[in-house]
Amino acid sequence: MLTERIDFPGPHGKLSAKLDAPDGTPRAYGIFAHCFTCSKDVLAATHIARGLASHGVAVLRFDFAGLGASHGDFADTNFSSNVEDLVTAADYLRDHFAAPRLLIGHSLGGAAVLAAAQRVPEARAVVTIAAPSDPHYVVNKLLSEHLDTIAREGEARVKLAGRDFNIRQHFVEDAGSHQLHDKIATLGRALLVMQAPQDDTVSMDNATRIFELAQHPKSFVSLDGMDHLISRREDAAYVAGVISAWSARYLGPGAAHA
């Protein structure tokens, strides 16, 4: 397996990425969208992408603008900008390697792949991992105690996963403007929904709603005993193995060059 560092231009400046690829010709290419305020190097992104590479699928994992090594100010970003970054990453793969057939999103990244999938026409399979069914869920769950301050002052300093971030009013308003109901119902791709019953960040109700809204073909896998961040290597390896086995019938032999 090979890991290549890549930079490419995004809507807010340089986007930093890594492409994990098998030693031989990939049977397909995919994109991994990381969790809210995380990065491409978080354990789940790293080990799921590498796990898929070991199964023959090359995966581009990238930092959303304002996070990790990507340019931009996080305070200027929102769910819409995440979707634009994701579409830009798909464009980069299409132009320099092959269009992504597989889209994987973790947490808010899962909501982003649901929102972006129809703008990546070559995508045949979509995977959500611990994803909210609506981006406004993140506002209600993580930002509720700061909403008055944000509304009054225009922004607030919020501690998320042990780090401080500036969250501005436009983030809250933008999250509320996205309703994923129709996008999920008309996804037009095979869907795999993965969720841990014990997840205390994104509740199981979200996975249930995504699954119920989606049309077939769709599958559900319970990540029993796993935490929201998929922070154990053995858990990430399991997730990668399941995604590889499930997606094989949709990616098909030679799909990377189709």
C-alpha positions in Angstrom: 0.0 0.0 0.0 1.2 3.5 -0.8 0.2 6.9 0.8 0.7 10.0 -1.4 0.4 13.5 0.0 -1.6 15.8 -2.3 -2.6 19.5 -2.3 -5.2 20.9 -4.7 -7.0 24.2 -5.0 -10.3 24.5 -3.2 -12.9 27.3 -2.8 -11.1 28.7 0.3 -7.5 28.0 -0.9 -5.4 24.9 -0.8 -7.0 21.7 0.4 -4.6 19.1 1.9 -5.2 15.4 1.2 -3.7 12.0 1.3 -4.4 9.2 -1.2 -4.1 5.7 0.2 -3.8 3.3 -2.7 -3.0 -0.4 -3.2 0.3 -1.5 -4.7 -1.4 -2.5 -7.9 -4.1 -0.9 -10.0 -7.0 0.2 -7.9 -10.3 -1.5 -8.6 -12.0 1.8 -7.8 -11.4 5.2 -6.2 -13.3 6.6 -3.2 -13.4 9.7 -1.0 -13.5 9.8 2.8 -15.1 12.9 4.4 -14.0 13.3 8.0 -16.0 14.1 11.1 -16.9 17.6 12.4 -13.7 19.6 13.5 -11.6 16.5 12.8 -9.0 16.0 10.1 -7.9 13.6 7.4 -5.4 12.2 9.9 -7.9 11.2 12.7 -7.6 7.5 13.5 -10.9 6.5 11.8 -10.1 8.3 8.6 -6.6 6.9 8.4 -7.3 3.3 9.2 -10.5 3.0 7.3 -8.8 4.5 4.2 -5.8 2.3 4.6 -8.0 -0.7 5.2 -9.9 -0.1 2.0 -6.6 0.3 0.1 -5.5 -3.1 1.4 -8.7 -4.4 -0.3 -7.9 -2.7 -3.6 -9.8 0.6 -3.3 -7.8 3.8 -3.4 -9.2 6.4 -1.0 -8.7 10.2 -1.0 -9.0 11.6 2.5 -8.8 15.4 2.8 -9.0 18.2 5.3 -12.0 20.4 5.0 -11.1 24.1 4.7 -9.9 25.6 8.0 -8.9 22.2 9.4 -5.8 20.2 9.5 -3.3 21.4 6.8 -5.9 22.9 4.6 -6.0 26.7 4.1 -8.9 28.9 5.2 -10.4 30.1 8.5 -12.6 27.5 10.2 -14.9 30.3 11.4 -15.6 31.2 7.8 -16.7 27.7 6.9 -20.1 25.9 7.2 -21.9 22.9 6.0 -22.3 24.4 2.5 -18.6 25.0 2.2 -17.9 21.4 3.3 -20.1 20.1 0.5 -18.3 22.4 -2.0 -14.9 21.0 -0.7 -16.1 17.5 -1.2 -17.3 18.1 -4.7 -13.9 19.8 -5.5 -12.1 16.7 -4.2 -14.2 14.5 -6.5 -13.3 16.8 -9.4 -9.6 16.5 -8.5 -9.8 12.7 -8.5 -11.7 12.7 -11.8 -9.1 14.9 -13.5 -6.0 13.3 -12.1 -6.8 9.7 -11.4 -10.4 8.4 -11.9 -13.8 9.6 -10.7 -14.8 8.4 -7.3 -17.2 5.5 -7.3 -17.4 5.3 -3.5 -18.3 8.2 -1.1 -17.7 7.6 2.6 -18.6 10.2 5.3 -18.1 10.1 9.1 -20.4 12.1 11.4 -21.1 15.5 9.8 -19.0 14.2 6.8 -21.7 11.6 6.4 -24.3 14.3 6.0 -22.0 16.0 3.5 -21.7 13.0 1.3 -25.5 12.6 1.3 -25.8 16.2 0.2 -23.0 16.0 -2.4 -23.7 12.6 -3.9 -25.9 13.8 -6.8 -23.2 16.2 -7.8 -20.8 13.3 -8.3 -22.5 11.4 -11.1 -20.0 8.5 -11.2 -20.6 7.6 -7.6 -22.3 4.2 -7.3 -22.1 3.6 -3.5 -22.5 5.9 -0.5 -21.5 5.0 3.1 -22.5 7.0 6.2 -20.8 6.3 9.6 -22.4 7.8 12.7 -24.0 10.5 10.6 -26.7 13.0 11.6 -29.8 12.8 9.3 -29.7 16.6 9.2 -26.8 19.0 9.6 -28.8 21.1 12.1 -28.6 18.2 14.5 -25.0 19.2 15.2 -26.2 22.7 16.1 -28.8 21.3 18.5 -26.5 18.7 20.0 -23.1 20.5 20.3 -23.9 24.2 20.2 -27.2 24.6 22.1 -25.7 26.3 25.1 -23.9 28.8 22.9 -26.7 29.8 20.6 -27.8 32.8 22.6 -24.3 34.2 22.6 -23.8 33.5 18.9 -27.1 35.2 18.1 -26.3 38.2 20.3 -22.6 38.7 19.4 -22.4 37.0 16.0 -20.0 34.3 17.2 -18.9 32.3 20.2 -15.7 30.4 21.3 -16.8 26.8 21.6 -14.7 23.9 23.0 -15.2 20.8 20.8 -13.2 17.6 21.3 -10.9 19.4 23.7 -10.1 22.2 21.2 -11.5 25.8 20.9 -13.3 26.9 17.7 -15.0 30.1 16.7 -18.5 29.4 15.6 -20.3 32.2 13.8 -24.0 32.9 13.2 -23.7 32.0 9.5 -22.8 28.4 10.5 -26.0 28.1 12.5 -28.1 29.6 9.8 -26.5 27.6 7.0 -27.0 24.3 8.9 -30.7 25.1 9.3 -31.1 25.8 5.6 -30.2 22.3 4.6 -33.0 19.7 4.6 -31.6 16.3 3.5 -34.9 14.5 3.3 -35.3 14.8 -0.4 -31.6 14.2 -1.1 -31.7 10.9 0.8 -35.0 9.8 -0.7 -33.7 10.5 -4.2 -30.1 9.5 -3.6 -30.1 7.1 -6.6 -27.0 5.2 -5.2 -26.6 2.1 -3.1 -26.4 3.2 0.6 -24.8 1.6 3.6 -25.7 3.1 6.9 -23.4 2.3 9.8 -24.2 3.4 13.4 -23.3 2.3 17.0 -26.3 1.9 19.3 -24.1 3.3 22.2 -23.1 6.5 20.3 -23.7 9.4 22.7 -22.8 12.1 20.2 -25.2 11.1 17.3 -28.1 9.1 18.4 -29.4 5.9 16.6 -32.5 7.8 15.6 -30.5 9.6 13.0 -29.4 6.3 11.3 -32.9 5.0 11.5 -34.2 8.1 9.7 -31.6 8.0 7.0 -32.3 4.3 6.4 -36.1 4.7 6.3 -35.9 7.7 3.9 -33.6 5.9 1.5 -34.7 3.7 -1.4 -33.3 0.3 -2.1 -30.6 -0.9 -2.5 -29.7 0.0 1.1 -28.1 -1.8 4.0 -27.7 -1.2 7.7 -24.8 -2.4 9.9 -24.8 -1.9 13.7 -21.4 -0.9 15.0 -22.1 -2.5 18.4 -19.7 -1.4 21.1 -18.0 1.3 19.1 -17.7 5.0 20.1 -18.6 7.9 17.9 -15.1 8.6 16.7 -14.3 4.9 15.9 -11.2 5.4 18.0 -10.0 1.8 18.3 -7.9 0.5 15.4 -9.6 -2.9 15.5 -13.0 -1.2 15.1 -11.7 0.9 12.1 -10.4 -2.3 10.5 -13.8 -3.9 10.9 -15.5 -0.9 9.4 -13.1 -1.0 6.4 -13.7 -4.7 5.9 -17.4 -4.4 5.9 -17.4 -1.4 3.5 -15.1 -3.3 1.1 -17.2 -6.4 1.1 -20.5 -4.5 0.8 -19.3 -2.1 -2.0 -17.7 -4.8 -4.1 -20.9 -5.6 -6.1 -21.4 -1.9 -6.8 -17.9 -0.9 -7.7 -17.2 -3.9 -10.0 -14.0 -5.0 -11.6 -12.2 -2.3 -13.5 -14.6 0.4 -12.2 -11.7 2.8 -11.7 -11.3 3.0 -15.4 -14.9 2.7 -16.5 
